Amino acid sequence: MNYNNIIIETEGNVAVLTINRPEQLNALNSETILELGSTFTSLEADNNIKAIILTGSGEKAFVAGADIKEFYQFDVAQGKELSAKGHQTLFDIVENLSTPVIGAINGFALGGGLELAMSCHFRLASNNAKLGLPEVTLGVIPGYGGTQRLAHLVGKGRAMEMIMTAKMISADEALSYGLVNYVTPQEELMDACKKIALKIVKNSPIAIASAIRAINAGYMDGINGFDTEIEEFGKCFGTEDFKEGTTAFIEKRKAEFPGK
């Protein structure tokens, strides 16, 4: 399928998904959100893809925010629909994808851009990155999961401060907050992400998908994460990956996981 706003490249078992609107600093408009959601769903269905790296084109921005021109005249009902549709068509899809998604933050990640990065399973940032949720300067709040995911990642107090002050933080501050896992020079960012992705693809994709579900369960209202862990742990025993992994360990060889 041809896309207007994204580029997909594959290297072995790793897909690199690039948001390609450099003149708009990769701002998220409705078309881009739909294209991203469709692409993530397609990549998840591809058994050959075992890790995904998400980044933005150019050297200035991962995603500098949402395209305000699309919604600045919306009313209450339209605003609510905009938020709900974003959750359903992209942000929740990324968070719950069974294929690991690494966010490669190569510059500004603001508003919807930071919300998209936070939907990824974890993040790396280049040393020039700036991260923030400036929505209150527009008279609105983060609407694509920002109020929830930021608090989960950095704690309630820091999330309150970041959102209320609309401040941007540096890559190093994001690292100290636990918002990103690593900071690299910009020219080394993609190589660092690919290095981690290559470690991921050596392991059981079935077990990784189970781990994602178990970890996410601990952040869901009304769900006992420990119960989910027990359930997912048990399910692993019925997979071919478990049989291969344990047999390979006993036979002192590297496992070749079938992904079943």
C-alpha positions in Angstrom: 0.0 0.0 0.0 1.2 3.5 -0.8 1.2 6.1 2.0 1.4 9.9 1.7 3.0 10.6 5.1 5.0 7.6 6.2 7.9 5.5 5.0 8.3 1.8 5.8 11.7 0.1 5.5 12.5 -3.5 6.6 15.9 -4.9 7.5 15.6 -8.6 8.3 13.1 -9.0 11.1 13.1 -5.3 12.0 10.8 -2.6 10.4 11.6 1.1 10.5 8.6 3.3 10.3 9.3 6.9 9.6 6.7 9.7 9.8 7.5 11.8 6.7 6.2 15.3 6.9 9.4 17.2 7.4 8.1 20.6 6.3 5.4 20.4 9.0 7.9 18.9 11.5 6.1 15.6 11.1 3.0 17.0 12.8 0.2 14.5 13.2 -2.8 15.2 11.0 -5.8 12.9 10.7 -4.5 11.2 7.6 -1.1 10.5 9.2 -2.8 9.0 12.3 -4.9 6.7 10.1 -1.9 5.7 8.0 0.1 4.9 11.1 -2.7 2.9 12.7 -3.1 0.8 9.5 0.6 0.3 9.2 1.1 -0.9 12.8 -1.8 -3.3 12.3 -0.3 -4.7 9.1 3.2 -5.0 10.6 1.8 -7.0 13.6 0.2 -9.4 11.2 3.5 -10.0 9.4 5.2 -12.9 11.1 8.6 -11.9 9.7 8.5 -8.6 11.6 9.6 -9.1 15.2 10.4 -5.5 16.2 9.4 -2.0 15.0 11.3 1.3 15.3 9.3 4.4 15.0 10.9 7.8 14.2 10.5 11.0 12.3 12.1 12.3 9.2 14.8 14.9 9.2 16.9 16.1 12.1 14.6 18.5 13.8 11.6 16.5 15.0 10.2 13.2 15.9 6.7 14.7 15.9 6.3 18.4 16.8 2.6 18.0 17.8 -0.8 17.6 16.3 -2.0 19.7 13.3 -3.9 22.4 15.1 -5.4 23.7 11.9 -7.6 20.6 11.6 -9.4 21.1 14.9 -9.1 24.7 16.2 -12.8 25.3 15.3 -14.2 22.1 16.8 -17.0 22.1 19.4 -17.3 20.0 22.5 -18.7 16.9 20.8 -16.1 17.1 17.9 -13.3 17.5 20.4 -14.4 14.4 22.4 -14.7 12.4 19.2 -11.2 13.6 18.1 -9.7 12.3 21.3 -11.6 9.0 21.3 -10.8 8.3 17.6 -7.1 9.0 18.2 -7.0 6.5 21.0 -8.8 3.8 19.0 -7.1 4.2 15.7 -3.5 4.7 16.8 -2.3 5.3 20.3 -4.0 2.3 22.0 -3.0 0.1 19.1 0.7 0.9 19.5 0.7 0.4 23.3 -1.0 -3.0 23.0 0.8 -4.2 19.9 2.2 -7.7 20.4 5.3 -6.7 18.4 7.7 -4.5 20.3 7.8 -0.9 19.3 10.8 1.3 20.0 10.4 5.0 19.8 13.4 6.8 18.3 13.0 10.4 19.4 15.2 12.3 17.0 14.2 15.9 17.9 11.1 17.6 19.1 8.4 15.3 20.6 5.7 17.7 21.7 2.0 17.3 22.4 0.7 14.4 20.2 4.3 13.6 19.3 5.2 12.9 22.9 1.9 11.0 23.4 2.8 8.8 20.4 6.3 8.2 21.8 4.8 7.3 25.1 2.6 4.7 23.4 5.7 2.9 22.3 7.0 0.1 24.5 10.1 2.1 25.3 12.0 5.1 24.0 15.5 6.3 23.0 16.3 10.0 22.4 18.9 11.9 20.6 20.8 14.5 22.6 19.1 17.3 20.8 15.6 16.1 21.7 13.0 18.3 23.5 10.0 16.7 25.0 6.8 18.2 26.4 3.0 18.5 26.5 2.3 22.2 25.9 -1.5 21.8 25.3 -2.6 24.1 28.2 -1.0 27.0 26.3 -3.8 26.4 23.7 -6.6 26.1 26.4 -6.8 22.4 26.1 -5.3 19.3 27.8 -3.4 16.3 26.2 -6.1 14.2 24.6 -4.2 11.2 23.2 -3.3 9.5 26.5 -0.8 12.1 27.7 -2.3 12.7 31.1 -2.3 9.0 31.8 0.9 7.6 30.2 3.1 10.5 31.4 2.0 10.0 35.0 2.6 6.2 34.7 6.1 6.8 33.3 7.4 9.7 35.4 5.1 9.8 38.4 2.1 12.0 39.3 4.1 15.0 40.6 6.4 15.4 37.6 3.5 14.8 35.2 1.4 17.5 36.9 4.3 20.0 36.7 5.1 19.2 33.1 1.5 19.5 31.9 0.6 22.6 34.1 3.8 24.6 33.2 3.8 23.3 29.5 7.6 23.2 29.8 9.8 21.3 27.5 12.5 19.1 29.0 15.8 18.0 27.5 16.8 14.5 26.6 19.0 14.3 29.7 16.1 15.4 31.9 13.8 12.8 30.2 16.5 10.2 30.9 16.6 11.2 34.6 12.8 11.1 34.7 12.6 7.6 33.2 10.8 8.9 30.2 13.5 7.5 27.9 15.8 4.6 28.4 18.9 6.0 26.7 20.3 9.2 25.2 22.7 9.1 22.2 24.2 11.6 19.8 21.7 12.1 17.0 23.9 10.4 14.4 24.0 7.3 16.6 20.3 7.1 17.5 19.1 4.7 14.8 22.1 2.4 15.2 21.4 2.2 19.0 17.7 1.4 18.4 18.6 -1.3 15.8 21.1 -2.8 18.2 18.4 -3.3 20.8 15.9 -4.5 18.2 18.4 -7.2 17.1 18.6 -8.4 20.7 14.8 -8.6 20.8 14.3 -10.5 17.6 16.6 -13.4 18.9 14.0 -14.2 21.6 10.6 -15.8 21.5 8.0 -13.5 19.9 5.3 -15.5 21.7 6.9 -14.9 25.1 7.5 -11.2 24.3 3.9 -10.7 23.3 2.8 -12.4 26.6 5.2 -10.1 28.5 3.7 -7.0 26.9 0.2 -8.1 27.8 1.2 -8.8 31.4 3.1 -5.6 31.9 0.3 -3.5 30.4 -2.2 -5.2 32.6 -0.7 -3.8 35.7 -1.6 -0.3 34.5 -5.2 -1.1 33.6 -8.1 -0.2 35.9 -9.9 -3.2 37.3 -7.2 -5.6 36.1 -4.9 -7.5 38.4 -1.5 -7.6 36.7 -0.4 -10.5 38.8 -3.3 -12.6 37.7 -2.6 -11.7 34.1 1.1 -12.7 34.6 0.0 -16.1 36.0 -2.3 -16.7 33.0 0.2 -15.6 30.4 3.0 -17.7 32.1 0.8 -20.8 32.0 -0.1 -20.2 28.3 3.6 -20.1 27.4 3.9 -23.8 28.4 1.6 -24.7 25.6 3.7 -23.1 22.8 6.3 -24.5 20.4 8.6 -21.6 21.4 8.6 -22.9 25.0 9.5 -26.4 23.8 12.2 -25.1 21.6 13.7 -22.7 24.1 13.9 -25.2 27.0 15.1 -28.0 24.7 17.8 -25.7 23.3 18.9 -24.8 26.8 19.2 -28.5 27.8 21.1 -29.3 24.6 23.3 -26.2 25.0 22.6 -24.7 21.7 20.9 -21.4 20.5 17.2 -21.6 20.2 15.5 -21.2 16.8 12.0 -20.0 17.8 9.2 -20.8 15.4 7.0 -18.1 16.8 4.2 -20.5 17.6 
